[in-house]
Amino acid sequence: MATSESADGHTAGLLTLGKLLDGDAAVGPDRTRIAVQALTTGADYLATALGPGVPASVPSTVDVADLLVGLHITVHRLHTGLQQLHAGIARRTIVGDVPIVTAAKLQSALGIAVERLGTAALTLGAAGALLGSEPPAPERLSGGSGRR
């Protein structure tokens, strides 16, 4: 069981991450790497929490509904971001320095990922609705501060 001290440390870490990745700050490769690392760390936790730890991590229907809505929002935002990356590759404004054949293969692979993420976002939203969760407001789907 987490102590109050460790919970305070986690809260402070989240606040620091939130400030670092605040929507008002400039984007850049270093901040992108940090965001990917944070997302990967969260995904690692969820893989464990939703595997062997599932009875403790989502003990109620409300917890499952909250989880599904949170994942729906996250996957929708990733879908939107990857759509933009995909479009940039198609216009050759991103990775314009790689051979055209490589860019075409990358664009094709990302196209598949974008399509599947879109389907996953819709499916997670529908699953949450089965448990009576409120659909997220459009501004929560499109981005903003990322805070729930």
Disulfide bonds with the S-S distance in Angstrom:
none
